[in-house]
Every structure is written in C-alpha cells, then in structure tokens.
C-alpha cells in the first residue's frame, strides 16, 4: 500500500514542552506532507530537525501530538508494521549516516540492496561513478572522508522502494558540484517512484529548485 500523505497535528518534542516555541510551520501546527512533493525543513542547530525525521521513521516516540500515515495513527503501528513501512514506504538518511565503518563503501550499499533487491549492480556502479567515489568503492568507510561517507549513505538510502525519502542534512559536507549531482540522482529516483522528499538543512540544503520551504 502506498502512503500518500504524512500528517502532523500539534506535534512537539516533549523536551520542548516547557519552553516557549517561536513561530514554526511544523511544531504545534497542522502540516501535511504530500507524496510527490519536495519539502525543505530549515532550522538552526538544536531546532529538532533530526527529531522530526526520527519521529516519522518511528525511531523515537518522545513527542506530543499525533502523526498519521494517511488515516493511520502512527501510535497504533506494531513492530512488524513499522518494519514493513521502512522496507517499502520510507527511505531514511540520518545525519549520523549509520554506516558500518569496517565494511567497504560497496559492502555498505550492497548490504542494504541485498535485503531489497531494488537496484542492479550496474545502477549502483553508475551512482558511484557520478558521485566521484568509484575509486573508493573497496575502501573501508571508516577511512573515508565525511563527504565521501555522505555520498555512500545517499546511494544506500536509494536502494529501496519509497513513497517518501527523509534526508537529514544530507549534503552538509559536500561542495556545490557534488551537491547538485546528488540532488539530480535523488530527484530522478523520487520522480520515477512518484515519491516525496523531506530534507532538512541548517544552511547548506540539497540543491533542489522546486522545494516547499518550511521553518521549524
């Protein structure tokens, strides 16, 4: 089943409950993310960008308010349902990347793709080439620069079907050229699947022209 919308109603991290919250398009608001549209969530460091992504991905539940996928309240989902949602509906690139440092770039990517069977070896190799890390494909990720690791993480995140892609500061360590290449790959794949993109930034956003911008 496709997820057409993600709706937030009155959502706020519980750690913020005792604080005065500035005007926000997200917190304490009624907000609907629609499949097929691209969103940029901007905020200062500590504004809750990573928390928002973790809530939508189901990695954390320490929030007030409600989160719905279509008409389904996220709080009613069991572990099996969350696992299926993460396999088929929501791709996620966390800010900390969560790569395995002892594995090579290609091993990290193929570990994900072996579970989904979503991409061919040729497609993966082409992305490595486009992002300028084909020569590092067999290097342990722990010995790669943060910018190179981000590019590995982007490819890995794309190795699955999705209705929405969550990207938490995905290009914070990329230069403009690699940023645009990454953006073109992500947008092409999202459009191919008719998917939405929810990306966060503190000032170096993924370079997509048609964003709906939101202030956290």
LUMLUM-457181 format. One record per residue (C-alpha): x, y, z. Coordinates in steps of 0.02 Angstrom, whole numbers, padded with zeros to 5 digits, always signed. Layout:
# residues N
XYZ...
***
This chain:
# residues 216
+00000+00000+00000+00063+00173-00045+00075+00313+00083+00001+00467+00001+00015+00587+00148+00105+00609+00314+00006+00721+00431+00071+00805+00589-00055+00876+00711+00006+00977+00860+00172+00884+00860+00309+00943+00976+00460+00855+01053+00422+00826+01236+00587+00908+01283+00515+01071+01214+00351+01064+01311+00411+01182+01447+00492+01304+01325+00425+01450+01227+00418+01394+01046+00445+01526+00910+00335+01530+00756+00352+01365+00665+00274+01287+00511+00298+01116+00591+00289+01115+00781+00118+01138+00858+00046+01154+00682-00066+01059+00562+00052+01002+00424+00027+00877+00283+00171+00812+00178+00107+00751+00010+00182+00612-00093+00265+00679-00249+00311+00848-00174+00480+00905-00110+00499+00991+00059+00645+01082+00140+00636+01099+00329+00755+01235+00387+00805+01273+00565+00951+01321+00675+01052+01185+00759+00952+01111+00902+00785+01155+00825+00729+00974+00813+00766+00928+00631+00838+00758+00674+00698+00729+00799+00568+00761+00663+00647+00633+00548+00662+00506+00689+00478+00527+00733+00422+00499+00553+00536+00348+00538+00473+00277+00702+00643+00276+00785+00580+00390+00926+00410+00422+01003+00453+00557+01131+00333+00686+01058+00168+00767+01099+00031+00772+00967-00010+00648+00829+00073+00579+00674-00029+00493+00538+00015+00399+00380-00139+00430+00276-00277+00393+00401-00171+00276+00509-00111+00342+00676+00074+00300+00694+00049+00260+00878-00057+00108+00829+00079+00026+00723+00164-00131+00787+00345-00176+00756+00305-00284+00604+00207-00140+00527+00349-00017+00559+00474-00138+00481+00366-00155+00326+00344+00033+00314+00533+00057+00322+00561-00076+00188+00430-00015+00066+00372+00162+00103+00501+00271+00191+00686+00284+00149+00796+00375+00276+00969+00450+00277+01005+00502+00457+01127+00641+00495+01245+00519+00580+01234+00406+00425+01239+00242+00524+01363+00160+00406+01469+00011+00458+01647+00083+00467+01735-00084+00449+01642-00125+00287+01687-00051+00119+01580+00078+00030+01514-00055-00089+01481-00179+00052+01380-00049+00148+01274-00014-00006+01252-00197-00055+01206-00246+00123+01051-00138+00103+01019-00188-00077+01032-00373-00035+00880-00351+00077+00776-00261-00054+00843-00319-00222+00794-00147-00283+00944-00092-00386+01057-00181-00510+01245-00187-00489+01259-00078-00644+01148+00057-00569+01248+00060-00408+01413+00069-00502+01346+00214-00606+01297+00311-00450+01469+00280-00376+01545+00348-00536+01430+00500-00544+01468+00546-00364+01655+00527-00390+01685+00385-00267+01705+00236-00384+01891+00232-00341+01843+00216-00157+01715+00078-00181+01826-00051-00094+01891+00063+00044+01828+00039+00223+01701+00176+00255+01788+00220+00418+01940+00277+00318+01839+00389+00201+01806+00575+00225+01637+00630+00293+01589+00698+00123+01629+00530+00041+01530+00441+00177+01381+00553+00143+01385+00502-00040+01391+00318+00010+01244+00348+00126+01143+00432-00012+01168+00284-00129+01124+00160+00008+00965+00255+00052+00908+00246-00129+00920+00057-00134+00738+00027-00090+00563+00074-00144+00491+00225-00055+00344+00345-00053+00442+00472+00049+00628+00498+00073+00690+00577+00235+00858+00665+00217+00932+00741+00375+01065+00868+00322+01117+00752+00180+01246+00865+00096+01319+00962+00242+01496+00909+00192+01477+00914+00002+01536+01051-00115+01416+01132-00237+01459+01015-00381+01431+00854-00284+01278+00930-00203+01198+00958-00374+01243+00784-00434+01171+00706-00276+01014+00811-00296+00991+00758-00477+01007+00573-00431+00886+00588-00286+00758+00689-00383+00765+00570-00532+00733+00420-00420+00595+00509-00322+00507+00559-00482+00524+00383-00552+00432+00319-00399+00313+00467-00383+00386+00494-00210+00403+00643-00095+00563+00711-00018+00578+00786+00156+00752+00860+00178+00822+00961+00323+00958+01093+00325+01047+01218+00435+01109+01320+00287+01180+01202+00156+01025+01121+00079+01014+00987-00053+01004+01090-00212+00828+01061-00275+00737+01205-00360+00555+01159-00326+00556+01148-00136+00412+01192-00024+00507+01278+00116+00458+01258+00297+00528+01342+00452+00549+01229+00602
***
